Amino acid sequence: MMRIDNIKNNLIDRILATKNEKLLQAIKNIFDSTLVADEIVTLSSEQIEMLLMSEKDIENDNLISESELNDIDSEWMN
């Protein structure tokens, strides 16, 4: 456990010593992105149902490629 404390203290020292704003922003972005990744998302029953339907489509090979989808979208838009 002491190893983690050493790493934290070393990082704090280096952060306090730097004047590099881009570096500090990059460090902030790393911390911000880990906050989002740690959040637990609660799905609605409708979202769960859609995911289950998607799984069934995959199992039944009811798939189309991205290019086919783009063609269908283009046709629909015109």
GROMACS elastic network, one bead per residue, 0.5 to 0.9 nm:
[ bonds ]
;  ai    aj funct       b0    kb
    1     4     6  0.55236   500
    1     5     6  0.67889   500
    1     6     6  0.89433   500
    2     5     6  0.50889   500
    2     6     6  0.62188   500
    2     7     6  0.87205   500
    3     6     6  0.50830   500
    3     7     6  0.62995   500
    3     8     6  0.86990   500
    4     7     6  0.50924   500
    4     8     6  0.61753   500
    4     9     6  0.85866   500
    5     8     6  0.50905   500
    5     9     6  0.60866   500
    5    10     6  0.84797   500
    6     9     6  0.51653   500
    6    10     6  0.60205   500
    6    11     6  0.85224   500
    7    10     6  0.51108   500
    7    11     6  0.61208   500
    7    12     6  0.85693   500
    8    11     6  0.51400   500
    8    12     6  0.61208   500
    8    13     6  0.86172   500
    9    12     6  0.50327   500
    9    13     6  0.61361   500
    9    14     6  0.86094   500
   10    13     6  0.51565   500
   10    14     6  0.62275   500
   10    15     6  0.85748   500
   11    14     6  0.51225   500
   11    15     6  0.59855   500
   11    16     6  0.84928   500
   12    15     6  0.50898   500
   12    16     6  0.60848   500
   12    17     6  0.85340   500
   13    16     6  0.52389   500
   13    17     6  0.61762   500
   13    18     6  0.87859   500
   14    17     6  0.50534   500
   14    18     6  0.61672   500
   15    18     6  0.54732   500
   15    19     6  0.84289   500
   15    23     6  0.88824   500
   15    24     6  0.72105   500
   15    27     6  0.89688   500
   16    19     6  0.81825   500
   18    21     6  0.81020   500
   18    23     6  0.82685   500
   18    24     6  0.80200   500
   19    22     6  0.89626   500
   19    23     6  0.84895   500
   19    24     6  0.82309   500
   20    23     6  0.53620   500
   20    24     6  0.64269   500
   20    25     6  0.87818   500
   21    24     6  0.50711   500
   21    25     6  0.61049   500
   21    26     6  0.85587   500
   22    25     6  0.50495   500
   22    26     6  0.61206   500
   22    27     6  0.86276   500
   23    26     6  0.50435   500
   23    27     6  0.62288   500
   23    28     6  0.85941   500
   24    27     6  0.50767   500
   24    28     6  0.61428   500
   24    29     6  0.85911   500
   25    29     6  0.61011   500
   25    30     6  0.86412   500
   26    29     6  0.50074   500
   26    30     6  0.62772   500
   26    31     6  0.87649   500
   27    30     6  0.51058   500
   27    31     6  0.64046   500
   27    32     6  0.86479   500
   28    31     6  0.51575   500
   28    32     6  0.60693   500
   28    33     6  0.85770   500
   29    33     6  0.60223   500
   29    34     6  0.85950   500
   30    33     6  0.52349   500
   30    34     6  0.63657   500
   30    35     6  0.88569   500
   31    34     6  0.52452   500
   31    35     6  0.64739   500
   32    35     6  0.52420   500
   32    36     6  0.67556   500
   32    37     6  0.89685   500
   33    36     6  0.53254   500
   33    37     6  0.63917   500
   33    38     6  0.88084   500
   34    38     6  0.61350   500
   34    39     6  0.88276   500
   35    38     6  0.52324   500
   35    39     6  0.65961   500
   36    39     6  0.54530   500
   36    40     6  0.88571   500
   37    40     6  0.82104   500
   43    46     6  0.79370   500
   43    47     6  0.58219   500
   43    48     6  0.63354   500
   44    47     6  0.51705   500
   44    48     6  0.63348   500
   44    49     6  0.86124   500
   45    48     6  0.50824   500
   45    49     6  0.61008   500
   45    50     6  0.86578   500
   46    50     6  0.62067   500
   46    51     6  0.86713   500
   47    50     6  0.50830   500
   47    51     6  0.62538   500
   47    52     6  0.86577   500
   48    51     6  0.51089   500
   48    52     6  0.62162   500
   48    53     6  0.86147   500
   49    52     6  0.50944   500
   49    53     6  0.61630   500
   49    54     6  0.85927   500
   50    53     6  0.50121   500
   50    54     6  0.61442   500
   50    55     6  0.86647   500
   51    55     6  0.62596   500
   51    56     6  0.87327   500
   52    55     6  0.50335   500
   52    56     6  0.63458   500
   52    57     6  0.86997   500
   53    56     6  0.50821   500
   53    57     6  0.62501   500
   53    58     6  0.87151   500
   54    58     6  0.62725   500
   54    59     6  0.86496   500
   55    58     6  0.51060   500
   55    59     6  0.61903   500
   55    60     6  0.86192   500
   56    60     6  0.60586   500
   56    61     6  0.84326   500
   56    62     6  0.83036   500
   57    60     6  0.51274   500
   57    61     6  0.60000   500
   57    63     6  0.68095   500
   58    61     6  0.50092   500
   58    62     6  0.60036   500
   58    63     6  0.66397   500
   59    62     6  0.76531   500
   60    63     6  0.83686   500
   61    64     6  0.88958   500
   64    67     6  0.82223   500
   64    68     6  0.61538   500
   64    69     6  0.66423   500
   65    68     6  0.51671   500
   65    69     6  0.62714   500
   65    70     6  0.86497   500
   66    70     6  0.61191   500
   66    71     6  0.86293   500
   67    71     6  0.62160   500
   67    72     6  0.86566   500
   68    71     6  0.50625   500
   68    72     6  0.62436   500
   68    73     6  0.85932   500
   69    72     6  0.50573   500
   69    73     6  0.60959   500
   69    74     6  0.85418   500
   70    73     6  0.50106   500
   70    74     6  0.60494   500
   70    75     6  0.85232   500
   71    74     6  0.50885   500
   71    75     6  0.61199   500
   71    76     6  0.85262   500
   72    75     6  0.51332   500
   72    76     6  0.61075   500
   72    77     6  0.86042   500
   73    76     6  0.50412   500
   73    77     6  0.60787   500
   73    78     6  0.87322   500
   74    77     6  0.51132   500
   74    78     6  0.63734   500
   75    78     6  0.54146   500
